[in-house]
């Protein structure tokens, strides 16, 4: 039997309006009254009808999250962060997979789901500035990632140049002097360009050559792409003493090739990835990686959408999320006596 507000009010000896104020978290309720009503809610097992609550406000209670590659561990973990953050505000998340296709990104951004969502969080790859400039939908839009559109939308990203420099600085600090970069994208890709720029700037700042012969371009950013890029560099006759990969799957693919070629990580070649996905923490050699604060990115994205919905947002802004370099065995080596797969 479903418990109603009326049942809770009768149990607590208060009015239905008071119970409603507590359920909706109105600020003017006294702590004593909130505790009294909450005891009755817990005792009766009352669960609010979230759909009805949203509908009373003219909303659906749904936020759409459009990502380019759900099979990529980074985007899977990012989606979990957005879902967790939305749940804390009684919202559910509708996932869209764009495949990094401009056509699909256009479809999503122009509001083909506008009637069923309250806001859209979009991580675009191929959209052009004019695509978003002409957007007619009133559904709040928050952008994720490194594409710079210079448009009036909230945009959440990390500083890819600074993060890449931190990764290369770590390798240089360990005495590495020939640092390869794998994952420069054929065609335009701002994240890849920014990370190559950070690689180049840090080597130059250290007085080391930014050898373009050690930059391997790829068509994708998966394990197989990393493996092919690593083979390409080795087969060219080059033997770098370190590799900085565009992301963790590419770094893991590269490490597989190094193992097959009889090269030790990190003794012969140190490896750094990007994104700090869980797979990199449990290999035979754990992976040093740049770790974006995915929980913060998810939280900031949801909060930005809700602030727009509630007319509480300032001018559209670019919000920088934090990151850190997590140092593991692929650059530091394994401590004496350490077990396998430690994070």
Residue pairs with C-beta under 8 A, 6 or more apart in sequence:
3 44
3 45
3 46
3 47
4 46
5 16
5 19
5 20
5 23
5 46
6 16
7 44
7 46
8 19
8 37
8 40
8 41
8 44
8 46
9 15
9 16
9 18
9 19
11 40
11 43
11 44
12 18
12 19
12 36
12 37
12 39
12 40
14 33
14 36
14 37
18 29
18 33
18 37
19 37
19 40
19 41
21 28
21 29
22 29
22 33
22 34
22 37
22 38
22 41
23 41
23 48
24 53
29 37
40 46
50 61
50 90
51 61
53 61
53 90
54 60
54 61
54 90
54 118
59 118
59 309
60 116
60 117
60 118
61 90
61 91
61 92
61 118
62 91
62 92
62 93
62 94
62 116
62 117
62 118
63 82
63 86
63 91
63 92
63 93
63 94
63 117
63 118
63 119
63 120
63 121
63 302
63 305
64 93
64 94
64 95
64 96
64 108
64 113
64 117
64 119
64 120
64 121
65 79
65 82
65 83
65 93
65 94
65 95
65 96
65 120
65 121
66 95
66 96
66 97
66 98
66 105
66 108
66 109
66 120
66 121
66 122
66 123
67 75
67 78
67 79
67 95
67 96
67 97
67 98
67 123
68 75
68 97
68 98
68 99
68 100
68 123
68 124
68 125
69 75
69 97
69 99
69 100
70 76
70 79
70 95
70 97
72 221
72 222
72 247
72 249
73 248
73 249
73 275
73 277
73 278
73 279
74 247
74 248
74 275
74 277
74 294
75 123
77 277
77 278
77 294
78 123
78 144
78 294
78 297
78 298
79 93
79 95
80 298
81 294
81 295
81 297
81 298
81 299
82 93
82 121
82 298
82 301
82 302
83 92
83 93
83 298
84 295
84 298
85 295
85 298
85 299
85 301
85 302
85 303
86 92
86 93
86 302
89 302
89 306
91 118
91 302
91 306
94 113
94 116
94 117
96 104
96 108
96 113
97 104
98 104
98 105
98 108
98 124
98 125
100 125
100 126
101 126
102 126
102 127
102 128
102 131
105 122
105 124
105 125
105 126
105 127
105 131
106 127
106 131
108 120
108 122
109 120
109 122
109 124
109 127
109 131
109 132
109 135
109 137
109 141
110 135
110 136
110 137
111 120
111 135
111 136
111 137
111 139
113 120
114 137
114 138
114 139
117 139
118 139
118 140
118 305
118 309
119 139
119 140
119 141
119 142
119 305
119 306
119 308
119 309
120 139
120 140
120 141
120 142
120 305
121 141
121 142
121 144
121 301
121 302
121 305
122 141
122 142
122 143
122 144
123 143
123 144
123 145
124 143
124 145
124 147
125 145
125 147
125 189
127 147
127 149
129 149
129 150
129 151
132 141
132 149
132 151
132 153
133 151
135 141
140 304
140 305
140 308
140 309
141 153
141 154
142 153
142 154
142 155
142 156
142 301
142 304
142 305
142 308
143 149
143 153
143 154
143 155
143 156
144 155
144 156
144 157
144 297
144 301
145 157
145 191
146 157
146 158
146 160
146 190
146 191
146 194
147 190
147 191
148 155
148 190
149 155
151 316
152 315
152 316
153 316
154 304
154 308
154 313
154 316
154 317
154 318
154 319
155 316
155 317
155 318
155 319
156 297
156 300
156 301
156 304
156 318
156 319
156 321
157 318
157 319
157 320
157 321
158 292
158 293
158 297
158 320
158 321
158 322
158 323
159 320
159 323
160 191
160 194
160 195
160 198
161 194
161 195
161 197
161 198
161 201
162 198
163 195
163 198
163 274
163 290
163 292
163 323
163 325
164 194
164 195
164 196
164 197
164 198
164 199
164 202
164 244
164 274
164 290
165 198
165 199
165 201
165 202
165 205
166 290
166 323
166 325
167 198
167 244
167 272
167 274
167 290
167 325
168 179
168 198
168 199
168 202
168 203
168 244
169 202
169 206
170 272
170 288
170 325
170 327
170 331
171 179
171 242
171 244
171 270
171 272
171 331
172 179
172 202
172 203
172 206
172 208
174 242
174 270
174 331
174 332
176 241
176 242
176 270
177 208
177 241
178 211
178 214
178 238
178 239
178 240
178 241
178 242
179 199
179 203
179 208
179 214
179 240
179 241
179 242
179 243
179 244
180 214
180 215
180 216
180 233
180 238
180 240
180 242
180 243
180 244
181 195
181 196
181 199
181 214
181 215
181 216
181 243
181 244
181 245
181 246
182 215
182 216
182 218
182 226
182 229
182 230
182 233
182 243
182 244
182 245
182 246
182 250
182 254
183 192
183 195
183 216
183 218
183 221
183 225
183 226
183 229
183 245
183 246
183 247
183 250
184 192
184 193
184 196
184 215
184 216
184 217
184 218
184 246
185 192
185 193
185 217
185 218
185 219
185 221
185 246
186 217
186 218
186 219
191 246
192 246
195 244
195 246
195 274
196 215
199 210
199 215
199 244
200 210
203 209
203 210
204 210
213 236
213 238
214 233
214 238
214 240
216 229
216 230
216 232
216 233
217 229
218 225
218 226
218 228
218 229
218 246
218 250
219 225
221 246
221 247
221 249
221 250
222 249
222 250
222 253
223 249
223 250
223 252
223 253
223 256
224 253
225 249
225 250
225 253
226 245
226 249
226 250
226 251
226 252
226 253
226 254
227 253
227 254
227 256
227 257
228 253
229 250
229 253
229 254
230 243
230 253
230 254
230 257
230 258
231 257
233 240
234 257
234 261
239 269
240 269
241 268
241 269
241 270
242 269
242 270
242 271
242 272
242 331
243 251
243 254
243 269
243 270
243 271
243 272
244 272
245 251
245 254
245 271
245 272
245 273
245 274
246 274
247 273
247 274
247 275
248 273
248 274
248 275
248 276
248 277
248 279
248 280
248 287
248 289
249 277
249 279
250 273
251 271
251 272
251 273
251 274
251 280
251 287
251 289
251 330
252 273
252 279
252 280
252 283
252 287
254 271
255 265
255 271
255 283
255 285
255 287
255 330
258 264
258 265
258 268
258 269
258 271
259 265
263 269
265 271
265 285
265 329
265 330
266 285
266 329
266 330
266 331
266 332
266 333
267 333
270 288
270 330
270 331
271 287
271 288
271 330
271 331
272 287
272 288
272 289
272 290
272 325
272 330
272 331
273 280
273 287
273 288
273 289
273 290
273 330
274 289
274 290
275 289
275 290
275 291
275 292
276 289
276 290
276 291
276 292
276 326
277 289
280 286
280 287
280 289
280 328
281 287
281 328
281 341
281 343
282 341
282 343
283 341
284 340
284 341
285 329
285 330
285 334
286 328
286 329
286 330
286 341
286 342
286 343
287 328
287 329
287 330
288 325
288 326
288 327
288 328
288 329
288 330
288 331
288 332
289 325
289 326
289 328
290 323
290 324
290 325
290 326
291 323
291 324
291 325
291 326
292 321
292 322
292 323
293 321
293 322
293 323
293 324
296 321
296 322
297 321
300 319
300 321
304 313
304 319
307 313
328 343
